[in-house]
Amino acid sequence: MSKVDCSELIFNQERGEVVCADTGEVVDEDKVSLGPDWRAYTPDEWSRRAHASVVTHTVHDSGLSTEIDLSIRRYRETVKNRKLALLQRKIRVNRGERKIVEALTYLNQICSHFNLPDQVKETAAMILKRIFSTLHPKVNRLQVLAAVSIVLAARKHGVPIRIREVVARFNIDEEEYWKLISEINFKVDLSEFKAYIDPRKFLPQIISNLGLSQQAYMLAAKLIDVLKRNGLTEGKDPAGIAAASVYIASIILDEKRTQKQVAQAANVTEVTIRNRYRDILDKVTITVYI
């Protein structure tokens, strides 16, 4: 490098040269470029090339797998790459991983159907893998396992989802569901994922399905707040509490809906509404000023 008094130096990445901005003299050349060994001419092309595949728990190998490029148009290389891609698909999943791959497939299908956020899907996959490593479930319980994982993850993130909706939509045996839940509670430590969902999360859907007013929503939310502050929601189904609160609010505001209508809107049973309704009236004093 020649010694030049220069106040500002510019590095030309294309030529590998260091140039003086004052005089234009090449101060140094043949510099090694530390950038990528590829070029990108559009933002989309840069994004594809600059970022590797995203690490995700929703696939069995966390997305850390090799992808064979099939975009080459030369015939011999295309045939070769297709054979390599076929071989890669075969060796990517070994015999011991087939069950967890099938379970994750069920999980992705259920999440897609209910349009659940990505964070719920990722947490559900983590829960599924944790349960799988402990219980080693049989093939006929994989769909049930996926459903359990999704419900737990949705509660963790405060996303309202009804167990009955999942069970009914995917023809899952409800008795088998609760058996698996019981087994998980005894044998698997999921304390970091357990959470109780706020009953108010269910109010928008119930109010919308019944066509009630904003005043009914506000009154039901206020009633649930009173129940929570007095510890009356512990151990109760949040959807049932929300449905009973909406039922009471509809009566007070003269927008009455039947228990059957509220049960259908909340996807709970009429018995659940009656029980929660009686609990609320027994433990909370409601005064209506006319």
N, C-alpha and C positions, 0 to 999 in steps of 0.2 A: 504494500500500500504506500503510495506516495504521500509525502507530508504537504498538506495544503491548508492554509488558514481559511477556514470556511465557517460561517456562522450557522448555516443550515444545510443539512445533508438529506437527500431524498434517495430512497431505495426503490429501484425499478425492478419489480418482481418478474416481469416478462423477460428481461435480459439478464437478471442477476447482477446488476450494477449499482454502485453507490455513486450518486452524482451530486456535485455541489450546486446548490440552488442559485448562488450568486454569479458564478462564472460559467456554469454548464460543463465543467471539467469532470471527467470520469475519475473518481477518487479510487475506486476499487471495483473489480469485476470478478466474474466466475464465482459469485457467492452461491452457496447451496440454499435452495428454497426449502423452507420448513413447512410449507403449506401442503394441501392434499395433492395427490398425484393424478387428479382428474379435473376437468373443467365443467362448469355449469353456466348456462346462458339464460336461464329463467329462474325465478324464485322457487317454482315447483320442482324443477330439476335439482336445484341446490338442496331443497328439503329432503328429497328422496335419497340423494347421494351422501349428504352430510350426516344423516342420522341412521343409526343401525335399527334393527327391529326393536320394538318396545318390549321391555320385560313385563310380563303379565302372569298372574296366577291362574288365569282362566284356561290355560293349556297345561298339559302335564309336565312339559319341560320348561315352563316359564318363558316360552318364546325364544329360548337360546338354542336355535336350530339353524342348520344350513339350508339356504334356499338356492336351488339350481336355476340359473338364468336360462329361460327358454325363448328369449327374444332374438337370439342370433339367427340370421336368415340363411347362412351357408348350410347346405344340405347335410354334409357329413357331421359338422359340429352340432346341428340341430338333433340328429338321430342319436348322437353320443350323449347329449345333455338330457334328452328324454329318457334314455336308459338309466342315466345317473339319478334323475329325479324319481323314477320308479323305484330304484334301489333304495334311495334315501327315505322314501315314504315307508318302505317295508322295515327298514332297520331303525326308524325313528321311534317306533313303539315296540317294545319287547313284550314277551308273554305276560310278565308280571305287572305291566302297566296298562293292560287292555281294559281292566275294570274301571280304573280311575279315569281313563280317557272317556269311557262311556258315561260315567257319572258327570263329568264336566260338560259333556255334550248335552245331557239333560238339563244341567244348570243353565247353560247358555240359551237353550230353547225357552225355558221358563222366564228368564230375565228379558229376553227379546219380546215375548208375548205381553208381558206387563210393562214393557218400556221402562225398566228400572235404570237408574243412573249407573255410570261406570264404577263409582266408588262402592256401591252396593254389590255389584257383580264381583269386584275384586275381593271384597271382604267375605262374600259368600264362598268364593273359591278357596280362600285361606281356611275358613271354617271347615269346609268339606274335606280338605286335605288333612287337617288336624284330626277330624273324626275318623277318616279313612285309615290313618296310620295306627289308630288305637283299636278300632272295632273290626276292621277287615270284613265289611259286609258282603253278603251274597249278592249275586247278580240281580235277583228279583227285588232287592231293596235299594238299588242304586237311584231310581227315580225318587223314591221317598227321601233318601239321603239328600238329594239335590234340593228338594222342596224344604226340608228342615233347615238346611244351610241358608237358603234365601230368606226365609222368614226371620231367622235370627239376625242376619245381616241387615235386613230392612229395619228391624227394631233398633239395632245399634245406631243407624244413621237417621232415625226418626222418620222413616218413610212408611206411611200407613199401607199395610197389605193384610188382607184377610186370609186366614188359613183355609177357611171354607171355599174361598174363590180358587185358590191354588189346587186344593184337593178335587174339587168338582171339575175344573177345567181340564185337568190331566188324568182323570180317572184313577186317582190314588186312593187306596183303601185307608179310610180315616182311622180305623182301629190300628192298622199297621203304623200309621204316622205317629200316633200317641205312644205306641210301644217303643218305637225308635227314640222318641223324645225322652221317655223314661230311662232307657238304656244309656243314652248319652249323658243324662244328668248324673247317673251313678258312676260311669266309667271314664268320662272325658272332661278335662278341665277347660271350660270355655268361659271362665270368669271375666276375662278381658273383653269378651264380645257380648256379654249379657247386658241388656238395657231394657227399661220400661218405657214404652212409647206413650206420649201424652195423648189422652183421649180427644183433646181439641184438634188433633191432626185429622180426625175422621169427620169433623163437622162440615167442612166445605162440600164434600161429596154427598153427605146425607141431606144437607139443606138444599143443594142443587137438585138432587133426585126427587125431592118432595115439592120443590117449587115454593119454598117458604121465603119470608122476607129477611132483610138484613137485621131487623130487630130480633127476630127469632134466633138468628145466629149469635148475636151479642148476648142475649139472655142465656142461651145454652152454654156459651163459653164462660159467662160469669158464674153460672151454677157449678160447672166443672171446677172452676177456680176455688170456690168455697169447699167443694168436696176434697180437693187436693190438700188445701191448707189444714183440713181437719183429719187427714189421713184416712179418708173413706174410700180411696181408689185402690189401696194396696190389695193385691191378690185378686183383683177383678179384671175381667176382659175389658180393655179400653174401648173397644167398639161398642160393647153393650152399655157402658156408662155413657158414651156419647149419644147413642140412640135413645136411651131413657131420658137424658137431658133435653134432647130435641123434642121428644114426645111431651114432656112437661111444659116446655116453652111454647109449643104450639097450642096447648090448652089455655095457658095464661093469656096469650095474645089473641085468642079467639081465631086461630088459624088451624083448628083442630084437624089432625090426621089420626086415622085408626092405628092401633098397634100393629096390625097386619101390614099396613102401608109403610110404617116406619121400619118394621123388621125387614121388609123386602128392600127398602132403600139402603139400609145399613148392612144387609146380608147377614143378619143374625136371626135367631128364632124368637117367636113371640113370647115364649117362656122366659127367655133371657131379659127381654124388655120388662115383663111383669115383675120379675124378681128385683131387677135394679130399680125399677120405679117404686116398689114398696120400700126398699132399703133407703132410698133418698127421702121419701115422705116420712119414714120413721125417725130418721136421724137429722133431718134439716127442717127448720121452721121457715116456711115460705109465706110471706105476707103480701097480699095483693091490694093495692090502694086503688079505689075506683073514683 
